Amino acid sequence: MEDLLKKSAALKTEINHIFDYGPYDNSPRILASWIMCSVSLEHNDSTRQLMALGNHTTAIGVLRLQFESLTRAVWLFYAASDAKIANTTKNLRELSHSADQKPNNSEMLKAIEGKAPAQAIAMLNNFRDVSWKELNSFVHGGVHAHQRHAFGYPETLLKQLIKTSNGLLSMIAMMAAVLTGNEIITKDIAKISAGTKLVYLIYCTNQI
């Protein structure tokens, strides 16, 4: 476990370099997507640190946050309307407490169909299909959170969860690379991502 956490931290360090370049321009759409990539990056960091501390139940909840912020980053760039972009980038003081936060995660996945890269769409959909209900249970204090917190987490499962977060991290890297507008960075990140397996595809319902 310790070795995996070290390697995961090293991967995160490599991907951090993308954010040193900054987005291609300051247009609202690109900035909105860039910021959500950064949010998802933070969730990846938090997931790994929580795992290291032994706060496994919380770490799994944060994994869902990482997935949702990544999905929104992709949607903002490829599918959001100009009106949605404008709403997203408004100052909080300009928004009411009931401001429209839609679409939800499943609606965003439908909206990016045929617009975002097919491989990214497939990966996001596979993650949701396999893991969504179980992650909901952790976020809302359901039976999965209760049982795992009470009786423990197999080390194999914990390692898979870290690798899952790394798989999502590779997708964050690709999205951020696209937003830099630099083809060389995009190709370099593609090489790193190729070695990062999205192990959530092997999850079974009773594993989480």
Residue frames relative to the residue before (quaternion, step in Angstrom):
aa qw qx qy qz dx dy dz
M 1.0000 0.0000 0.0000 0.0000 0.00 0.00 0.00
E 0.6592 0.5191 -0.3104 0.4468 3.56 0.92 -0.95
D 0.6500 0.5156 -0.3145 0.4613 3.57 1.00 -0.84
L 0.6458 0.5197 -0.3164 0.4614 3.58 0.99 -0.83
L 0.6500 0.5148 -0.3146 0.4621 3.58 0.97 -0.83
K 0.6384 0.5173 -0.3255 0.4678 3.59 1.04 -0.75
K 0.6668 0.4908 -0.2984 0.4748 3.57 0.93 -0.90
S 0.6323 0.5316 -0.3244 0.4609 3.57 1.05 -0.75
A 0.6429 0.5096 -0.3152 0.4771 3.57 1.01 -0.81
A 0.6346 0.5250 -0.3269 0.4634 3.59 1.05 -0.76
L 0.6225 0.5291 -0.3321 0.4714 3.59 1.05 -0.76
K 0.6462 0.5182 -0.3123 0.4651 3.56 0.96 -0.90
T 0.6317 0.5356 -0.3300 0.4529 3.60 0.99 -0.79
E 0.6341 0.5250 -0.3220 0.4675 3.58 1.01 -0.82
I 0.7078 0.4696 -0.2588 0.4598 3.55 0.88 -0.96
N 0.5403 0.6252 -0.3943 0.4022 3.58 1.16 -0.50
H 0.6001 0.6037 -0.3576 0.3842 3.57 1.08 -0.72
I 0.5641 0.5987 -0.3892 0.4145 3.59 1.12 -0.57
F 0.6990 0.4940 -0.2737 0.4387 3.53 0.94 -0.92
D 0.5279 0.6048 -0.4132 0.4299 3.58 1.28 -0.10
Y 0.6402 0.5449 -0.3203 0.4366 3.59 1.16 -0.59
G 0.3180 -0.7569 0.5090 0.2588 3.56 1.03 -0.77
P 0.6374 -0.5480 0.3788 0.3872 3.59 -1.24 0.31
Y 0.6986 -0.4956 0.3418 0.3868 3.52 -1.32 0.47
D 0.7785 -0.1130 0.0837 0.6116 3.57 1.00 -0.83
N 0.5742 -0.6171 0.4279 0.3263 3.57 -1.31 0.00
S 0.2814 0.7608 -0.5357 0.2346 3.57 1.13 0.55
P 0.6309 -0.5846 0.3475 0.3735 3.60 -1.01 0.75
R 0.6557 0.5239 -0.3286 0.4331 3.61 0.91 -0.84
I 0.6907 0.4700 -0.2814 0.4721 3.57 0.83 -0.97
L 0.6591 0.5055 -0.3146 0.4593 3.59 0.92 -0.82
A 0.6396 0.5331 -0.3281 0.4461 3.58 0.97 -0.85
S 0.6788 0.4745 -0.2859 0.4819 3.58 0.91 -0.89
W 0.6293 0.5512 -0.3233 0.4424 3.57 1.01 -0.85
I 0.6582 0.5104 -0.3069 0.4605 3.58 0.93 -0.90
M 0.6773 0.4786 -0.3059 0.4676 3.60 0.94 -0.80
C 0.5706 0.5484 -0.3821 0.4771 3.59 1.15 -0.47
S 0.6581 0.5082 -0.2996 0.4679 3.56 0.98 -0.87
V 0.6151 0.5333 -0.3383 0.4720 3.59 1.06 -0.73
S 0.6730 0.4949 -0.2914 0.4661 3.57 0.91 -0.94
L 0.6033 0.5530 -0.3355 0.4666 3.56 1.12 -0.72
E 0.6441 0.5182 -0.3129 0.4676 3.58 1.00 -0.84
H 0.6454 0.5165 -0.3242 0.4600 3.58 0.99 -0.81
N 0.6115 0.5403 -0.3499 0.4603 3.59 1.03 -0.72
D 0.6487 0.5163 -0.3061 0.4679 3.56 0.95 -0.92
S 0.6717 0.5035 -0.2905 0.4592 3.56 0.94 -0.92
T 0.6195 0.5465 -0.3427 0.4473 3.59 0.97 -0.82
R 0.6812 0.4898 -0.2863 0.4627 3.56 0.87 -0.97
Q 0.6756 0.4922 -0.3005 0.4594 3.60 0.90 -0.87
L 0.6424 0.5116 -0.3214 0.4716 3.58 1.02 -0.76
M 0.6126 0.5334 -0.3430 0.4718 3.58 1.05 -0.72
A 0.6595 0.5150 -0.3072 0.4532 3.58 0.93 -0.91
L 0.6831 0.4828 -0.2758 0.4736 3.59 1.09 -0.71
G 0.5003 -0.6529 0.4257 0.3771 3.56 1.24 -0.36
N 0.5094 0.6232 -0.4312 0.4077 3.60 1.26 0.23
H 0.0393 -0.8806 0.4722 -0.0004 3.53 0.71 1.18
T 0.6398 0.5406 -0.3328 0.4331 3.57 0.96 -0.83
T 0.6691 0.4798 -0.2893 0.4883 3.57 0.95 -0.88
A 0.6199 0.5628 -0.3394 0.4287 3.58 1.01 -0.82
I 0.6584 0.5007 -0.3164 0.4644 3.58 0.97 -0.80
G 0.6166 0.5316 -0.3444 0.4676 3.59 1.05 -0.67
V 0.6649 0.4950 -0.2991 0.4727 3.57 1.00 -0.82
L 0.5571 0.5949 -0.3887 0.4297 3.59 1.15 -0.53
R 0.6410 0.4999 -0.3319 0.4787 3.57 1.00 -0.73
L 0.6184 0.5335 -0.3485 0.4598 3.61 0.99 -0.72
Q 0.6265 0.5374 -0.3328 0.4561 3.57 1.02 -0.79
F 0.6639 0.5044 -0.2929 0.4680 3.57 0.95 -0.91
E 0.6930 0.4893 -0.2927 0.4412 3.57 0.84 -0.95
S 0.6697 0.4834 -0.3121 0.4696 3.61 0.95 -0.78
L 0.6062 0.5342 -0.3479 0.4754 3.59 1.12 -0.62
T 0.6449 0.5170 -0.3208 0.4626 3.58 0.91 -0.90
R 0.6715 0.4924 -0.3060 0.4614 3.58 0.92 -0.85
A 0.6096 0.5471 -0.3566 0.4493 3.60 1.03 -0.69
V 0.6590 0.4960 -0.2983 0.4804 3.58 0.97 -0.89
W 0.6653 0.5086 -0.2991 0.4574 3.58 0.91 -0.93
L 0.6439 0.5381 -0.3322 0.4307 3.59 0.89 -0.87
F 0.7132 0.4551 -0.2648 0.4627 3.56 0.92 -0.85
Y 0.8040 0.3541 -0.1559 0.4516 3.58 0.80 -1.01
A 0.8544 0.2279 -0.0554 0.4636 3.59 0.94 -0.75
A 0.5588 0.6314 -0.4081 0.3501 3.63 1.08 -0.46
S 0.4726 -0.6537 0.5087 0.3010 3.57 -1.07 0.73
D 0.6487 -0.5047 0.3854 0.4195 3.56 -1.24 0.32
A 0.6226 0.5448 -0.3369 0.4495 3.57 1.09 -0.73
K 0.6551 0.5007 -0.3087 0.4742 3.59 1.01 -0.80
I 0.6222 0.5269 -0.3391 0.4693 3.55 1.03 -0.76
A 0.6523 0.5149 -0.3115 0.4609 3.57 0.93 -0.90
N 0.6547 0.5085 -0.3101 0.4654 3.59 0.98 -0.83
T 0.6547 0.5331 -0.3048 0.4408 3.57 1.01 -0.86
T 0.7632 0.4025 -0.1974 0.4653 3.55 0.96 -0.87
K 0.4254 0.6962 -0.4721 0.3336 3.59 1.24 0.13
N 0.5438 -0.5759 0.4902 0.3638 3.53 -1.20 0.51
L 0.5837 -0.6155 0.3938 0.3540 3.58 -0.97 0.82
R 0.6181 0.5550 -0.3497 0.4331 3.59 1.06 -0.65
E 0.6608 0.5050 -0.3035 0.4650 3.57 1.22 -0.45
L 0.6713 0.4878 -0.2859 0.4793 3.56 1.28 -0.25
S 0.4210 -0.6786 0.5372 0.2715 3.55 -1.07 0.72
H 0.6478 -0.5170 0.3822 0.4086 3.57 -1.25 0.28
S 0.7104 0.4107 -0.2467 0.5155 3.57 1.19 -0.44
A 0.2326 0.8031 -0.5203 0.1739 3.60 1.17 0.46
D 0.5652 -0.6283 0.4321 0.3147 3.54 -1.09 0.84
Q 0.1018 -0.8133 0.5723 0.0251 3.59 -0.58 1.17
K 0.4423 0.6957 -0.4531 0.3392 3.56 1.29 0.14
P 0.5652 -0.0804 -0.8085 -0.1426 1.57 -2.42 0.70
N 0.5229 -0.5995 0.4847 0.3638 3.55 -1.27 0.29
N 0.7689 -0.4031 0.2321 0.4387 3.56 -1.28 0.11
S 0.6865 0.4754 -0.2984 0.4622 3.59 0.82 -0.92
E 0.6414 0.5190 -0.3253 0.4621 3.60 1.05 -0.71
M 0.6303 0.5205 -0.3391 0.4656 3.59 1.06 -0.69
L 0.6426 0.5244 -0.3268 0.4531 3.57 0.97 -0.81
K 0.6443 0.4998 -0.3212 0.4816 3.58 1.04 -0.70
A 0.6644 0.5369 -0.3034 0.4222 3.57 0.99 -0.87
I 0.7050 0.4627 -0.2851 0.4556 3.61 1.03 -0.66
E 0.4170 0.7044 -0.4756 0.3222 3.59 1.25 -0.08
G 0.8344 0.1684 -0.1494 0.5030 3.57 -0.85 1.00
K 0.6884 0.4540 -0.2760 0.4937 3.59 1.28 -0.02
A 0.7214 0.3460 -0.2093 0.5621 3.57 0.92 -0.93
P 0.6731 -0.4720 0.3601 0.4410 3.63 -1.23 0.25
A 0.5700 -0.6454 0.3936 0.3220 3.57 -0.92 0.95
Q 0.6423 0.5316 -0.3321 0.4410 3.60 0.98 -0.79
A 0.6496 0.5096 -0.3168 0.4669 3.58 0.98 -0.82
I 0.6356 0.5298 -0.3240 0.4586 3.57 0.98 -0.84
A 0.6638 0.5152 -0.3018 0.4504 3.57 0.92 -0.95
M 0.6663 0.5099 -0.3055 0.4503 3.58 0.93 -0.88
L 0.6681 0.4977 -0.3023 0.4632 3.57 0.92 -0.90
N 0.6651 0.4997 -0.3017 0.4657 3.57 0.96 -0.86
N 0.6358 0.5257 -0.3304 0.4585 3.59 1.00 -0.79
F 0.6299 0.5286 -0.3360 0.4592 3.57 0.97 -0.84
R 0.6912 0.4818 -0.2915 0.4530 3.56 0.80 -0.98
D 0.6557 0.5323 -0.3202 0.4292 3.59 0.89 -0.93
V 0.7462 0.4302 -0.2232 0.4563 3.57 0.92 -0.91
S 0.8383 0.3031 -0.0869 0.4447 3.56 0.85 -1.00
W 0.4946 0.7289 -0.4109 0.2351 3.60 1.15 -0.50
K 0.6933 0.4854 -0.3011 0.4395 3.60 0.74 -1.00
E 0.6682 0.4995 -0.3031 0.4606 3.57 0.94 -0.85
L 0.6452 0.5059 -0.3203 0.4746 3.58 1.01 -0.79
N 0.5877 0.5578 -0.3595 0.4628 3.59 1.08 -0.67
S 0.6393 0.5419 -0.3223 0.4403 3.55 0.98 -0.87
F 0.6673 0.4877 -0.3011 0.4756 3.58 0.99 -0.78
V 0.6656 0.5154 -0.3053 0.4452 3.57 0.92 -0.91
H 0.7855 0.3391 -0.1606 0.4922 3.57 0.95 -0.89
G 0.5534 -0.6463 0.3918 0.3502 3.59 1.18 0.38
G 0.3128 0.7867 -0.4760 0.2381 3.55 1.07 0.77
V 0.8051 -0.3308 0.2073 0.4466 3.52 -1.35 -0.20
H 0.6215 0.5436 -0.3612 0.4334 3.60 1.01 -0.67
A 0.6507 0.4985 -0.3128 0.4799 3.57 0.96 -0.86
H 0.6502 0.5336 -0.3107 0.4427 3.57 0.95 -0.91
Q 0.7304 0.4529 -0.2534 0.4439 3.57 0.72 -1.09
R 0.6881 0.4755 -0.2980 0.4601 3.59 0.88 -0.89
H 0.6522 0.5052 -0.3259 0.4616 3.59 0.97 -0.78
A 0.6788 0.5007 -0.2875 0.4538 3.57 1.05 -0.77
F 0.8325 0.2557 -0.0845 0.4842 3.57 0.83 -1.00
G 0.6206 -0.6061 0.3263 0.3757 3.58 1.26 0.12
Y 0.3902 -0.7051 0.5573 0.2001 3.50 -1.39 0.36
P 0.4249 -0.6764 0.5289 0.2865 3.62 -0.80 0.90
E 0.5536 -0.6301 0.4229 0.3430 3.60 -0.96 0.80
T 0.5945 0.5725 -0.3646 0.4312 3.58 1.06 -0.69
L 0.6557 0.5074 -0.3035 0.4695 3.56 0.97 -0.86
L 0.6560 0.5160 -0.3166 0.4508 3.59 0.90 -0.90
K 0.6471 0.5084 -0.3192 0.4700 3.58 0.99 -0.78
Q 0.6395 0.5215 -0.3228 0.4635 3.57 1.00 -0.78
L 0.6470 0.5257 -0.3179 0.4516 3.55 1.01 -0.80
I 0.6316 0.5101 -0.3307 0.4813 3.59 1.03 -0.74
K 0.6653 0.4962 -0.3012 0.4695 3.57 0.95 -0.87
T 0.5987 0.5526 -0.3499 0.4623 3.55 1.12 -0.64
S 0.6504 0.5037 -0.3085 0.4776 3.56 0.95 -0.89
N 0.6417 0.5150 -0.3185 0.4707 3.58 1.07 -0.74
G 0.6170 0.5439 -0.3380 0.4574 3.57 1.10 -0.71
L 0.6495 0.4876 -0.2995 0.5006 3.54 1.02 -0.83
L 0.6075 0.5631 -0.3396 0.4457 3.57 1.09 -0.74
S 0.6396 0.5207 -0.3295 0.4595 3.59 0.99 -0.76
M 0.6446 0.5028 -0.3178 0.4802 3.57 1.12 -0.65
I 0.5882 0.5427 -0.3600 0.4795 3.58 1.11 -0.67
A 0.6520 0.5326 -0.3081 0.4431 3.56 0.94 -0.94
M 0.6697 0.4949 -0.3069 0.4608 3.58 0.91 -0.87
M 0.6514 0.5082 -0.3193 0.4641 3.58 0.98 -0.82
A 0.6630 0.4942 -0.3030 0.4736 3.58 0.94 -0.87
A 0.6235 0.5418 -0.3386 0.4505 3.58 1.02 -0.79
V 0.6235 0.5290 -0.3314 0.4708 3.58 1.00 -0.81
L 0.6885 0.5044 -0.2775 0.4411 3.56 0.94 -0.91
T 0.5890 0.5520 -0.3841 0.4481 3.61 1.20 -0.31
G 0.3525 -0.7503 0.4845 0.2793 3.57 1.18 -0.54
N 0.5711 0.5907 -0.3650 0.4379 3.58 1.31 0.17
E 0.3496 -0.7771 0.4862 0.1937 3.59 -0.39 1.23
I 0.6048 0.5612 -0.3622 0.4338 3.60 1.07 -0.65
I 0.6483 0.5054 -0.3123 0.4762 3.59 0.98 -0.88
T 0.6423 0.5387 -0.3216 0.4403 3.56 0.95 -0.90
K 0.6682 0.4908 -0.2997 0.4720 3.60 0.95 -0.86
D 0.6432 0.5240 -0.3226 0.4557 3.58 0.99 -0.80
I 0.6725 0.4863 -0.2929 0.4749 3.56 0.95 -0.88
A 0.5942 0.5673 -0.3622 0.4404 3.58 1.07 -0.65
K 0.6363 0.5224 -0.3240 0.4661 3.59 1.07 -0.73
I 0.6505 0.5008 -0.3108 0.4791 3.58 0.98 -0.85
S 0.6766 0.5144 -0.2920 0.4386 3.56 0.90 -0.96
A 0.6012 0.5887 -0.3562 0.4063 3.57 1.08 -0.71
G 0.7128 0.4384 -0.2518 0.4860 3.58 1.15 -0.57
T 0.6271 0.5206 -0.3315 0.4753 3.57 1.29 0.01
K 0.2186 -0.8151 0.5253 0.1088 3.57 -0.18 1.27
L 0.3424 -0.7223 0.5625 0.2114 3.56 -0.98 0.85
V 0.1297 -0.8712 0.4700 0.0576 3.52 0.41 1.28
Y 0.4789 0.6670 -0.4630 0.3337 3.61 1.16 -0.12
L 0.5367 0.6389 -0.4049 0.3741 3.58 1.20 -0.34
I 0.7033 0.4473 -0.2783 0.4774 3.61 1.17 -0.43
Y 0.4119 0.7204 -0.4744 0.2937 3.59 1.22 0.07
C 0.1641 -0.7191 0.6605 0.1403 3.52 -1.25 0.59
T 0.6861 -0.5062 0.3234 0.4104 3.55 -1.15 0.52
N 0.7431 0.4241 -0.2450 0.4560 3.59 0.87 -0.89
Q 0.5143 0.6398 -0.4313 0.3744 3.61 1.24 0.01
I 0.7052 0.4241 -0.2650 0.5026 3.57 0.95 -0.83
